[in-house]
Structure formats: structure tokens, C-alpha cells
Amino acid sequence: MIAVAHNKMRQIPVRPGAPGQSPARKKALNQSSQTKKQALTKDLCSDITGAENTLSGSQ
């Protein structure tokens, strides 16, 4: 039981800035992350605007 827990703790995920990755790969990951953030922000803003319009229309 203890050995299993110890093995799980040793599995470390690879970070985007890990030494084994090329600068081009890190740049692609960073751009992908930025694009996702922008898309999520845009969706959230449109949801808020839609909710505000719905509320102001029902009064």
C-alpha cells in the first residue's frame, strides 16, 4: 500500500518550460494558451451581456 502511494508521487507531469522541450514548442504552447484564454474571455463577456440584456428587457 505504501509502495503504491510512493510510486504515484514520483510521477511528475511535464511542464511547458521543461528542459527537454524546444523553444518553438514552448512558444506554440504559450500561443495556444493565450488563444484559449481570449476565447473563454470573449464567451464569458458575451454571456454576461446577454444576461444583462435579458434582465433589462424583462423589467
PDBQT receptor file of N, H, CA, C and O in Angstrom, charges set to zero:
ATOM      1  N   MET A   1       0.830  -1.198   0.000  1.00  0.00    +0.000 N 
ATOM      2  CA  MET A   1       0.000   0.000   0.000  1.00  0.00    +0.000 C 
ATOM      3  C   MET A   1       0.870   1.256   0.000  1.00  0.00    +0.000 C 
ATOM      4  O   MET A   1       0.625   2.187  -0.767  1.00  0.00    +0.000 OA
ATOM      5  N   ILE A   2       1.867   1.275   0.847  1.00  0.00    +0.000 N 
ATOM      6  H   ILE A   2       2.066   0.518   1.470  1.00  0.00    +0.000 HD
ATOM      7  CA  ILE A   2       2.752   2.440   0.909  1.00  0.00    +0.000 C 
ATOM      8  C   ILE A   2       3.565   2.559  -0.378  1.00  0.00    +0.000 C 
ATOM      9  O   ILE A   2       3.800   3.666  -0.862  1.00  0.00    +0.000 OA
ATOM     10  N   ALA A   3       3.994   1.426  -0.934  1.00  0.00    +0.000 N 
ATOM     11  H   ALA A   3       3.803   0.526  -0.540  1.00  0.00    +0.000 HD
ATOM     12  CA  ALA A   3       4.792   1.452  -2.157  1.00  0.00    +0.000 C 
ATOM     13  C   ALA A   3       3.992   2.031  -3.325  1.00  0.00    +0.000 C 
ATOM     14  O   ALA A   3       4.546   2.754  -4.154  1.00  0.00    +0.000 OA
ATOM     15  N   VAL A   4       2.707   1.724  -3.398  1.00  0.00    +0.000 N 
ATOM     16  H   VAL A   4       2.257   1.137  -2.724  1.00  0.00    +0.000 HD
ATOM     17  CA  VAL A   4       1.859   2.245  -4.475  1.00  0.00    +0.000 C 
ATOM     18  C   VAL A   4       1.747   3.761  -4.365  1.00  0.00    +0.000 C 
ATOM     19  O   VAL A   4       1.875   4.470  -5.363  1.00  0.00    +0.000 OA
ATOM     20  N   ALA A   5       1.510   4.257  -3.159  1.00  0.00    +0.000 N 
ATOM     21  H   ALA A   5       1.407   3.681  -2.348  1.00  0.00    +0.000 HD
ATOM     22  CA  ALA A   5       1.405   5.701  -2.956  1.00  0.00    +0.000 C 
ATOM     23  C   ALA A   5       2.718   6.383  -3.316  1.00  0.00    +0.000 C 
ATOM     24  O   ALA A   5       2.721   7.465  -3.903  1.00  0.00    +0.000 OA
ATOM     25  N   HIS A   6       3.830   5.751  -2.965  1.00  0.00    +0.000 N 
ATOM     26  H   HIS A   6       3.828   4.873  -2.488  1.00  0.00    +0.000 HD
ATOM     27  CA  HIS A   6       5.136   6.329  -3.270  1.00  0.00    +0.000 C 
ATOM     28  C   HIS A   6       5.356   6.411  -4.783  1.00  0.00    +0.000 C 
ATOM     29  O   HIS A   6       5.880   7.410  -5.275  1.00  0.00    +0.000 OA
ATOM     30  N   ASN A   7       4.966   5.381  -5.518  1.00  0.00    +0.000 N 
ATOM     31  H   ASN A   7       4.540   4.569  -5.119  1.00  0.00    +0.000 HD
ATOM     32  CA  ASN A   7       5.112   5.387  -6.971  1.00  0.00    +0.000 C 
ATOM     33  C   ASN A   7       4.275   6.483  -7.610  1.00  0.00    +0.000 C 
ATOM     34  O   ASN A   7       4.723   7.123  -8.562  1.00  0.00    +0.000 OA
ATOM     35  N   LYS A   8       3.072   6.710  -7.106  1.00  0.00    +0.000 N 
ATOM     36  H   LYS A   8       2.709   6.190  -6.333  1.00  0.00    +0.000 HD
ATOM     37  CA  LYS A   8       2.210   7.747  -7.668  1.00  0.00    +0.000 C 
ATOM     38  C   LYS A   8       2.795   9.135  -7.446  1.00  0.00    +0.000 C 
ATOM     39  O   LYS A   8       2.668  10.009  -8.303  1.00  0.00    +0.000 OA
ATOM     40  N   MET A   9       3.429   9.338  -6.310  1.00  0.00    +0.000 N 
ATOM     41  H   MET A   9       3.533   8.628  -5.613  1.00  0.00    +0.000 HD
ATOM     42  CA  MET A   9       4.013  10.644  -6.025  1.00  0.00    +0.000 C 
ATOM     43  C   MET A   9       5.188  10.948  -6.945  1.00  0.00    +0.000 C 
ATOM     44  O   MET A   9       5.489  12.116  -7.192  1.00  0.00    +0.000 OA
ATOM     45  N   ARG A  10       5.844   9.940  -7.444  1.00  0.00    +0.000 N 
ATOM     46  H   ARG A  10       5.600   8.991  -7.242  1.00  0.00    +0.000 HD
ATOM     47  CA  ARG A  10       7.028  10.136  -8.280  1.00  0.00    +0.000 C 
ATOM     48  C   ARG A  10       6.678  10.470  -9.724  1.00  0.00    +0.000 C 
ATOM     49  O   ARG A  10       7.563  10.854 -10.488  1.00  0.00    +0.000 OA
ATOM     50  N   GLN A  11       5.426  10.337 -10.118  1.00  0.00    +0.000 N 
ATOM     51  H   GLN A  11       4.707  10.025  -9.498  1.00  0.00    +0.000 HD
ATOM     52  CA  GLN A  11       5.026  10.642 -11.488  1.00  0.00    +0.000 C 
ATOM     53  C   GLN A  11       4.800  12.147 -11.611  1.00  0.00    +0.000 C 
ATOM     54  O   GLN A  11       3.739  12.659 -11.253  1.00  0.00    +0.000 OA
ATOM     55  N   ILE A  12       5.799  12.836 -12.117  1.00  0.00    +0.000 N 
ATOM     56  H   ILE A  12       6.661  12.421 -12.408  1.00  0.00    +0.000 HD
ATOM     57  CA  ILE A  12       5.739  14.293 -12.217  1.00  0.00    +0.000 C 
ATOM     58  C   ILE A  12       5.355  14.669 -13.647  1.00  0.00    +0.000 C 
ATOM     59  O   ILE A  12       6.017  14.236 -14.590  1.00  0.00    +0.000 OA
ATOM     60  N   PRO A  13       4.302  15.464 -13.827  1.00  0.00    +0.000 N 
ATOM     61  CA  PRO A  13       3.920  15.868 -15.182  1.00  0.00    +0.000 C 
ATOM     62  C   PRO A  13       4.943  16.821 -15.805  1.00  0.00    +0.000 C 
ATOM     63  O   PRO A  13       5.645  17.545 -15.098  1.00  0.00    +0.000 OA
ATOM     64  N   VAL A  14       5.013  16.809 -17.115  1.00  0.00    +0.000 N 
ATOM     65  H   VAL A  14       4.443  16.222 -17.689  1.00  0.00    +0.000 HD
ATOM     66  CA  VAL A  14       5.955  17.676 -17.822  1.00  0.00    +0.000 C 
ATOM     67  C   VAL A  14       5.366  19.080 -17.914  1.00  0.00    +0.000 C 
ATOM     68  O   VAL A  14       4.239  19.267 -18.374  1.00  0.00    +0.000 OA
ATOM     69  N   ARG A  15       6.134  20.048 -17.475  1.00  0.00    +0.000 N 
ATOM     70  H   ARG A  15       7.049  19.897 -17.102  1.00  0.00    +0.000 HD
ATOM     71  CA  ARG A  15       5.692  21.448 -17.541  1.00  0.00    +0.000 C 
ATOM     72  C   ARG A  15       6.027  22.023 -18.918  1.00  0.00    +0.000 C 
ATOM     73  O   ARG A  15       6.920  21.513 -19.595  1.00  0.00    +0.000 OA
ATOM     74  N   PRO A  16       5.315  23.089 -19.347  1.00  0.00    +0.000 N 
ATOM     75  CA  PRO A  16       5.643  23.715 -20.634  1.00  0.00    +0.000 C 
ATOM     76  C   PRO A  16       7.085  24.207 -20.702  1.00  0.00    +0.000 C 
ATOM     77  O   PRO A  16       7.670  24.225 -21.785  1.00  0.00    +0.000 OA
ATOM     78  N   GLY A  17       7.671  24.605 -19.583  1.00  0.00    +0.000 N 
ATOM     79  H   GLY A  17       7.196  24.591 -18.703  1.00  0.00    +0.000 HD
ATOM     80  CA  GLY A  17       9.035  25.115 -19.587  1.00  0.00    +0.000 C 
ATOM     81  C   GLY A  17      10.070  24.065 -19.236  1.00  0.00    +0.000 C 
ATOM     82  O   GLY A  17      11.179  24.410 -18.826  1.00  0.00    +0.000 OA
ATOM     83  N   ALA A  18       9.737  22.803 -19.386  1.00  0.00    +0.000 N 
ATOM     84  H   ALA A  18       8.837  22.523 -19.719  1.00  0.00    +0.000 HD
ATOM     85  CA  ALA A  18      10.665  21.732 -19.030  1.00  0.00    +0.000 C 
ATOM     86  C   ALA A  18      11.895  21.767 -19.935  1.00  0.00    +0.000 C 
ATOM     87  O   ALA A  18      11.789  22.140 -21.103  1.00  0.00    +0.000 OA
ATOM     88  N   PRO A  19      13.059  21.383 -19.410  1.00  0.00    +0.000 N 
ATOM     89  CA  PRO A  19      14.304  21.464 -20.178  1.00  0.00    +0.000 C 
ATOM     90  C   PRO A  19      14.307  20.660 -21.476  1.00  0.00    +0.000 C 
ATOM     91  O   PRO A  19      15.043  21.008 -22.399  1.00  0.00    +0.000 OA
ATOM     92  N   GLY A  20      13.518  19.608 -21.578  1.00  0.00    +0.000 N 
ATOM     93  H   GLY A  20      12.919  19.325 -20.828  1.00  0.00    +0.000 HD
ATOM     94  CA  GLY A  20      13.541  18.762 -22.766  1.00  0.00    +0.000 C 
ATOM     95  C   GLY A  20      12.774  19.308 -23.957  1.00  0.00    +0.000 C 
ATOM     96  O   GLY A  20      12.781  18.690 -25.022  1.00  0.00    +0.000 OA
ATOM     97  N   GLN A  21      12.114  20.444 -23.809  1.00  0.00    +0.000 N 
ATOM     98  H   GLN A  21      12.109  20.946 -22.944  1.00  0.00    +0.000 HD
ATOM     99  CA  GLN A  21      11.290  20.959 -24.897  1.00  0.00    +0.000 C 
ATOM    100  C   GLN A  21      11.994  22.089 -25.644  1.00  0.00    +0.000 C 
ATOM    101  O   GLN A  21      12.723  22.886 -25.053  1.00  0.00    +0.000 OA
ATOM    102  N   SER A  22      11.763  22.140 -26.937  1.00  0.00    +0.000 N 
ATOM    103  H   SER A  22      11.171  21.493 -27.417  1.00  0.00    +0.000 HD
ATOM    104  CA  SER A  22      12.396  23.165 -27.759  1.00  0.00    +0.000 C 
ATOM    105  C   SER A  22      11.706  24.511 -27.558  1.00  0.00    +0.000 C 
ATOM    106  O   SER A  22      10.546  24.552 -27.149  1.00  0.00    +0.000 OA
ATOM    107  N   PRO A  23      12.406  25.617 -27.840  1.00  0.00    +0.000 N 
ATOM    108  CA  PRO A  23      11.790  26.944 -27.733  1.00  0.00    +0.000 C 
ATOM    109  C   PRO A  23      10.563  27.093 -28.635  1.00  0.00    +0.000 C 
ATOM    110  O   PRO A  23       9.604  27.774 -28.270  1.00  0.00    +0.000 OA
ATOM    111  N   ALA A  24      10.590  26.463 -29.802  1.00  0.00    +0.000 N 
ATOM    112  H   ALA A  24      11.369  25.910 -30.098  1.00  0.00    +0.000 HD
ATOM    113  CA  ALA A  24       9.446  26.550 -30.719  1.00  0.00    +0.000 C 
ATOM    114  C   ALA A  24       8.222  25.877 -30.105  1.00  0.00    +0.000 C 
ATOM    115  O   ALA A  24       7.106  26.380 -30.235  1.00  0.00    +0.000 OA
ATOM    116  N   ARG A  25       8.424  24.754 -29.443  1.00  0.00    +0.000 N 
ATOM    117  H   ARG A  25       9.330  24.346 -29.337  1.00  0.00    +0.000 HD
ATOM    118  CA  ARG A  25       7.316  24.035 -28.794  1.00  0.00    +0.000 C 
ATOM    119  C   ARG A  25       6.752  24.868 -27.643  1.00  0.00    +0.000 C 
ATOM    120  O   ARG A  25       5.537  24.950 -27.468  1.00  0.00    +0.000 OA
ATOM    121  N   LYS A  26       7.642  25.486 -26.856  1.00  0.00    +0.000 N 
ATOM    122  H   LYS A  26       8.629  25.420 -26.998  1.00  0.00    +0.000 HD
ATOM    123  CA  LYS A  26       7.179  26.322 -25.749  1.00  0.00    +0.000 C 
ATOM    124  C   LYS A  26       6.377  27.506 -26.286  1.00  0.00    +0.000 C 
ATOM    125  O   LYS A  26       5.362  27.890 -25.704  1.00  0.00    +0.000 OA
ATOM    126  N   LYS A  27       6.836  28.082 -27.394  1.00  0.00    +0.000 N 
ATOM    127  H   LYS A  27       7.660  27.771 -27.867  1.00  0.00    +0.000 HD
ATOM    128  CA  LYS A  27       6.133  29.222 -27.988  1.00  0.00    +0.000 C 
ATOM    129  C   LYS A  27       4.751  28.787 -28.483  1.00  0.00    +0.000 C 
ATOM    130  O   LYS A  27       3.772  29.508 -28.295  1.00  0.00    +0.000 OA
ATOM    131  N   ALA A  28       4.668  27.627 -29.108  1.00  0.00    +0.000 N 
ATOM    132  H   ALA A  28       5.464  27.041 -29.261  1.00  0.00    +0.000 HD
ATOM    133  CA  ALA A  28       3.382  27.124 -29.604  1.00  0.00    +0.000 C 
ATOM    134  C   ALA A  28       2.421  26.870 -28.441  1.00  0.00    +0.000 C 
ATOM    135  O   ALA A  28       1.235  27.183 -28.539  1.00  0.00    +0.000 OA
ATOM    136  N   LEU A  29       2.920  26.311 -27.359  1.00  0.00    +0.000 N 
ATOM    137  H   LEU A  29       3.884  26.057 -27.280  1.00  0.00    +0.000 HD
ATOM    138  CA  LEU A  29       2.081  26.069 -26.181  1.00  0.00    +0.000 C 
ATOM    139  C   LEU A  29       1.592  27.382 -25.587  1.00  0.00    +0.000 C 
ATOM    140  O   LEU A  29       0.436  27.493 -25.179  1.00  0.00    +0.000 OA
ATOM    141  N   ASN A  30       2.474  28.377 -25.540  1.00  0.00    +0.000 N 
ATOM    142  H   ASN A  30       3.413  28.288 -25.871  1.00  0.00    +0.000 HD
ATOM    143  CA  ASN A  30       2.109  29.677 -24.983  1.00  0.00    +0.000 C 
ATOM    144  C   ASN A  30       1.041  30.342 -25.845  1.00  0.00    +0.000 C 
ATOM    145  O   ASN A  30       0.077  30.893 -25.313  1.00  0.00    +0.000 OA
ATOM    146  N   GLN A  31       1.198  30.300 -27.175  1.00  0.00    +0.000 N 
ATOM    147  H   GLN A  31       1.981  29.853 -27.608  1.00  0.00    +0.000 HD
ATOM    148  CA  GLN A  31       0.215  30.905 -28.076  1.00  0.00    +0.000 C 
ATOM    149  C   GLN A  31      -1.123  30.185 -27.965  1.00  0.00    +0.000 C 
ATOM    150  O   GLN A  31      -2.174  30.825 -27.984  1.00  0.00    +0.000 OA
ATOM    151  N   SER A  32      -1.093  28.878 -27.852  1.00  0.00    +0.000 N 
ATOM    152  H   SER A  32      -0.239  28.358 -27.837  1.00  0.00    +0.000 HD
ATOM    153  CA  SER A  32      -2.320  28.098 -27.706  1.00  0.00    +0.000 C 
ATOM    154  C   SER A  32      -3.037  28.480 -26.417  1.00  0.00    +0.000 C 
ATOM    155  O   SER A  32      -4.259  28.627 -26.395  1.00  0.00    +0.000 OA
ATOM    156  N   SER A  33      -2.277  28.638 -25.357  1.00  0.00    +0.000 N 
ATOM    157  H   SER A  33      -1.284  28.519 -25.375  1.00  0.00    +0.000 HD
ATOM    158  CA  SER A  33      -2.847  29.029 -24.068  1.00  0.00    +0.000 C 
ATOM    159  C   SER A  33      -3.475  30.418 -24.152  1.00  0.00    +0.000 C 
ATOM    160  O   SER A  33      -4.568  30.639 -23.630  1.00  0.00    +0.000 OA
ATOM    161  N   GLN A  34      -2.788  31.353 -24.807  1.00  0.00    +0.000 N 
ATOM    162  H   GLN A  34      -1.900  31.174 -25.231  1.00  0.00    +0.000 HD
ATOM    163  CA  GLN A  34      -3.314  32.717 -24.951  1.00  0.00    +0.000 C 
ATOM    164  C   GLN A  34      -4.600  32.715 -25.767  1.00  0.00    +0.000 C 
ATOM    165  O   GLN A  34      -5.553  33.411 -25.421  1.00  0.00    +0.000 OA
ATOM    166  N   THR A  35      -4.635  31.937 -26.849  1.00  0.00    +0.000 N 
ATOM    167  H   THR A  35      -3.860  31.371 -27.130  1.00  0.00    +0.000 HD
ATOM    168  CA  THR A  35      -5.824  31.864 -27.698  1.00  0.00    +0.000 C 
ATOM    169  C   THR A  35      -7.013  31.319 -26.913  1.00  0.00    +0.000 C 
ATOM    170  O   THR A  35      -8.126  31.833 -27.028  1.00  0.00    +0.000 OA
ATOM    171  N   LYS A  36      -6.776  30.282 -26.120  1.00  0.00    +0.000 N 
ATOM    172  H   LYS A  36      -5.872  29.865 -26.027  1.00  0.00    +0.000 HD
ATOM    173  CA  LYS A  36      -7.851  29.708 -25.306  1.00  0.00    +0.000 C 
ATOM    174  C   LYS A  36      -8.371  30.720 -24.294  1.00  0.00    +0.000 C 
ATOM    175  O   LYS A  36      -9.579  30.833 -24.090  1.00  0.00    +0.000 OA
ATOM    176  N   LYS A  37      -7.455  31.461 -23.655  1.00  0.00    +0.000 N 
ATOM    177  H   LYS A  37      -6.473  31.369 -23.820  1.00  0.00    +0.000 HD
ATOM    178  CA  LYS A  37      -7.864  32.468 -22.670  1.00  0.00    +0.000 C 
ATOM    179  C   LYS A  37      -8.716  33.541 -23.336  1.00  0.00    +0.000 C 
ATOM    180  O   LYS A  37      -9.735  33.957 -22.785  1.00  0.00    +0.000 OA
ATOM    181  N   GLN A  38      -8.299  33.995 -24.530  1.00  0.00    +0.000 N 
ATOM    182  H   GLN A  38      -7.471  33.658 -24.977  1.00  0.00    +0.000 HD
ATOM    183  CA  GLN A  38      -9.049  35.032 -25.236  1.00  0.00    +0.000 C 
ATOM    184  C   GLN A  38     -10.434  34.525 -25.614  1.00  0.00    +0.000 C 
ATOM    185  O   GLN A  38     -11.417  35.254 -25.481  1.00  0.00    +0.000 OA
ATOM    186  N   ALA A  39     -10.523  33.293 -26.081  1.00  0.00    +0.000 N 
ATOM    187  H   ALA A  39      -9.725  32.700 -26.189  1.00  0.00    +0.000 HD
ATOM    188  CA  ALA A  39     -11.814  32.725 -26.477  1.00  0.00    +0.000 C 
ATOM    189  C   ALA A  39     -12.736  32.590 -25.265  1.00  0.00    +0.000 C 
ATOM    190  O   ALA A  39     -13.925  32.900 -25.348  1.00  0.00    +0.000 OA
ATOM    191  N   LEU A  40     -12.193  32.130 -24.150  1.00  0.00    +0.000 N 
ATOM    192  H   LEU A  40     -11.228  31.878 -24.082  1.00  0.00    +0.000 HD
ATOM    193  CA  LEU A  40     -13.002  31.985 -22.937  1.00  0.00    +0.000 C 
ATOM    194  C   LEU A  40     -13.481  33.341 -22.431  1.00  0.00    +0.000 C 
ATOM    195  O   LEU A  40     -14.627  33.479 -22.003  1.00  0.00    +0.000 OA
ATOM    196  N   THR A  41     -12.602  34.342 -22.481  1.00  0.00    +0.000 N 
ATOM    197  H   THR A  41     -11.671  34.230 -22.828  1.00  0.00    +0.000 HD
ATOM    198  CA  THR A  41     -12.978  35.686 -22.036  1.00  0.00    +0.000 C 
ATOM    199  C   THR A  41     -14.073  36.252 -22.926  1.00  0.00    +0.000 C 
ATOM    200  O   THR A  41     -15.021  36.866 -22.438  1.00  0.00    +0.000 OA
ATOM    201  N   LYS A  42     -13.941  36.044 -24.227  1.00  0.00    +0.000 N 
ATOM    202  H   LYS A  42     -13.171  35.545 -24.623  1.00  0.00    +0.000 HD
ATOM    203  CA  LYS A  42     -14.936  36.552 -25.179  1.00  0.00    +0.000 C 
ATOM    204  C   LYS A  42     -16.296  35.887 -24.929  1.00  0.00    +0.000 C 
ATOM    205  O   LYS A  42     -17.326  36.562 -24.914  1.00  0.00    +0.000 OA
ATOM    206  N   ASP A  43     -16.295  34.573 -24.734  1.00  0.00    +0.000 N 
ATOM    207  H   ASP A  43     -15.458  34.025 -24.745  1.00  0.00    +0.000 HD
ATOM    208  CA  ASP A  43     -17.540  33.845 -24.457  1.00  0.00    +0.000 C 
ATOM    209  C   ASP A  43     -18.180  34.325 -23.160  1.00  0.00    +0.000 C 
ATOM    210  O   ASP A  43     -19.394  34.516 -23.096  1.00  0.00    +0.000 OA
ATOM    211  N   LEU A  44     -17.365  34.519 -22.131  1.00  0.00    +0.000 N 
ATOM    212  H   LEU A  44     -16.379  34.364 -22.183  1.00  0.00    +0.000 HD
ATOM    213  CA  LEU A  44     -17.881  34.959 -20.839  1.00  0.00    +0.000 C 
ATOM    214  C   LEU A  44     -18.497  36.348 -20.953  1.00  0.00    +0.000 C 
ATOM    215  O   LEU A  44     -19.570  36.599 -20.405  1.00  0.00    +0.000 OA
ATOM    216  N   CYS A  45     -17.818  37.257 -21.668  1.00  0.00    +0.000 N 
ATOM    217  H   CYS A  45     -16.946  37.053 -22.114  1.00  0.00    +0.000 HD
ATOM    218  CA  CYS A  45     -18.338  38.616 -21.841  1.00  0.00    +0.000 C 
ATOM    219  C   CYS A  45     -19.657  38.600 -22.610  1.00  0.00    +0.000 C 
ATOM    220  O   CYS A  45     -20.582  39.335 -22.265  1.00  0.00    +0.000 OA
ATOM    221  N   SER A  46     -19.751  37.779 -23.639  1.00  0.00    +0.000 N 
ATOM    222  H   SER A  46     -18.999  37.183 -23.920  1.00  0.00    +0.000 HD
ATOM    223  CA  SER A  46     -20.995  37.722 -24.407  1.00  0.00    +0.000 C 
ATOM    224  C   SER A  46     -22.125  37.120 -23.564  1.00  0.00    +0.000 C 
ATOM    225  O   SER A  46     -23.278  37.530 -23.694  1.00  0.00    +0.000 OA
ATOM    226  N   ASP A  47     -21.800  36.156 -22.706  1.00  0.00    +0.000 N 
ATOM    227  H   ASP A  47     -20.863  35.823 -22.601  1.00  0.00    +0.000 HD
ATOM    228  CA  ASP A  47     -22.810  35.586 -21.805  1.00  0.00    +0.000 C 
ATOM    229  C   ASP A  47     -23.318  36.632 -20.822  1.00  0.00    +0.000 C 
ATOM    230  O   ASP A  47     -24.519  36.713 -20.561  1.00  0.00    +0.000 OA
ATOM    231  N   ILE A  48     -22.410  37.430 -20.280  1.00  0.00    +0.000 N 
ATOM    232  H   ILE A  48     -21.435  37.364 -20.492  1.00  0.00    +0.000 HD
ATOM    233  CA  ILE A  48     -22.799  38.475 -19.325  1.00  0.00    +0.000 C 
ATOM    234  C   ILE A  48     -23.663  39.524 -20.022  1.00  0.00    +0.000 C 
ATOM    235  O   ILE A  48     -24.681  39.953 -19.481  1.00  0.00    +0.000 OA
ATOM    236  N   THR A  49     -23.256  39.934 -21.221  1.00  0.00    +0.000 N 
ATOM    237  H   THR A  49     -22.428  39.585 -21.661  1.00  0.00    +0.000 HD
ATOM    238  CA  THR A  49     -24.027  40.927 -21.970  1.00  0.00    +0.000 C 
ATOM    239  C   THR A  49     -25.418  40.394 -22.283  1.00  0.00    +0.000 C 
ATOM    240  O   THR A  49     -26.405  41.118 -22.156  1.00  0.00    +0.000 OA
ATOM    241  N   GLY A  50     -25.501  39.136 -22.690  1.00  0.00    +0.000 N 
ATOM    242  H   GLY A  50     -24.699  38.548 -22.793  1.00  0.00    +0.000 HD
ATOM    243  CA  GLY A  50     -26.799  38.529 -22.981  1.00  0.00    +0.000 C 
ATOM    244  C   GLY A  50     -27.682  38.483 -21.749  1.00  0.00    +0.000 C 
ATOM    245  O   GLY A  50     -28.886  38.726 -21.837  1.00  0.00    +0.000 OA
ATOM    246  N   ALA A  51     -27.095  38.174 -20.597  1.00  0.00    +0.000 N 
ATOM    247  H   ALA A  51     -26.118  37.977 -20.525  1.00  0.00    +0.000 HD
ATOM    248  CA  ALA A  51     -27.863  38.129 -19.347  1.00  0.00    +0.000 C 
ATOM    249  C   ALA A  51     -28.345  39.526 -18.968  1.00  0.00    +0.000 C 
ATOM    250  O   ALA A  51     -29.475  39.692 -18.508  1.00  0.00    +0.000 OA
ATOM    251  N   GLU A  52     -27.487  40.533 -19.160  1.00  0.00    +0.000 N 
ATOM    252  H   GLU A  52     -26.569  40.398 -19.533  1.00  0.00    +0.000 HD
ATOM    253  CA  GLU A  52     -27.885  41.912 -18.848  1.00  0.00    +0.000 C 
ATOM    254  C   GLU A  52     -29.027  42.354 -19.756  1.00  0.00    +0.000 C 
ATOM    255  O   GLU A  52     -29.977  42.991 -19.303  1.00  0.00    +0.000 OA
ATOM    256  N   ASN A  53     -28.932  42.015 -21.030  1.00  0.00    +0.000 N 
ATOM    257  H   ASN A  53     -28.160  41.498 -21.399  1.00  0.00    +0.000 HD
ATOM    258  CA  ASN A  53     -29.986  42.388 -21.975  1.00  0.00    +0.000 C 
ATOM    259  C   ASN A  53     -31.305  41.709 -21.613  1.00  0.00    +0.000 C 
ATOM    260  O   ASN A  53     -32.370  42.320 -21.707  1.00  0.00    +0.000 OA
ATOM    261  N   THR A  54     -31.231  40.460 -21.203  1.00  0.00    +0.000 N 
ATOM    262  H   THR A  54     -30.366  39.964 -21.126  1.00  0.00    +0.000 HD
ATOM    263  CA  THR A  54     -32.435  39.729 -20.808  1.00  0.00    +0.000 C 
ATOM    264  C   THR A  54     -33.074  40.362 -19.577  1.00  0.00    +0.000 C 
ATOM    265  O   THR A  54     -34.292  40.528 -19.514  1.00  0.00    +0.000 OA
ATOM    266  N   LEU A  55     -32.247  40.712 -18.609  1.00  0.00    +0.000 N 
ATOM    267  H   LEU A  55     -31.257  40.577 -18.660  1.00  0.00    +0.000 HD
ATOM    268  CA  LEU A  55     -32.767  41.322 -17.381  1.00  0.00    +0.000 C 
ATOM    269  C   LEU A  55     -33.366  42.698 -17.645  1.00  0.00    +0.000 C 
ATOM    270  O   LEU A  55     -34.434  43.015 -17.122  1.00  0.00    +0.000 OA
ATOM    271  N   SER A  56     -32.701  43.512 -18.440  1.00  0.00    +0.000 N 
ATOM    272  H   SER A  56     -31.833  43.255 -18.865  1.00  0.00    +0.000 HD
ATOM    273  CA  SER A  56     -33.210  44.861 -18.697  1.00  0.00    +0.000 C 
ATOM    274  C   SER A  56     -34.470  44.810 -19.565  1.00  0.00    +0.000 C 
ATOM    275  O   SER A  56     -35.318  45.697 -19.465  1.00  0.00    +0.000 OA
ATOM    276  N   GLY A  57     -34.603  43.802 -20.403  1.00  0.00    +0.000 N 
ATOM    277  H   GLY A  57     -33.914  43.081 -20.485  1.00  0.00    +0.000 HD
ATOM    278  CA  GLY A  57     -35.789  43.669 -21.247  1.00  0.00    +0.000 C 
ATOM    279  C   GLY A  57     -37.005  43.195 -20.478  1.00  0.00    +0.000 C 
ATOM    280  O   GLY A  57     -38.134  43.466 -20.888  1.00  0.00    +0.000 OA
ATOM    281  N   SER A  58     -36.804  42.493 -19.373  1.00  0.00    +0.000 N 
ATOM    282  H   SER A  58     -35.887  42.272 -19.040  1.00  0.00    +0.000 HD
ATOM    283  CA  SER A  58     -37.939  41.938 -18.629  1.00  0.00    +0.000 C 
ATOM    284  C   SER A  58     -38.507  42.910 -17.600  1.00  0.00    +0.000 C 
ATOM    285  O   SER A  58     -39.558  42.642 -17.018  1.00  0.00    +0.000 OA
ATOM    286  N   GLN A  59     -37.837  44.022 -17.370  1.00  0.00    +0.000 N 
ATOM    287  H   GLN A  59     -36.983  44.240 -17.843  1.00  0.00    +0.000 HD
ATOM    288  CA  GLN A  59     -38.331  44.978 -16.355  1.00  0.00    +0.000 C 
ATOM    289  C   GLN A  59     -39.407  45.867 -16.900  1.00  0.00    +0.000 C 
ATOM    290  O   GLN A  59     -39.926  46.721 -16.181  1.00  0.00    +0.000 OA
TER     291      GLN A  59
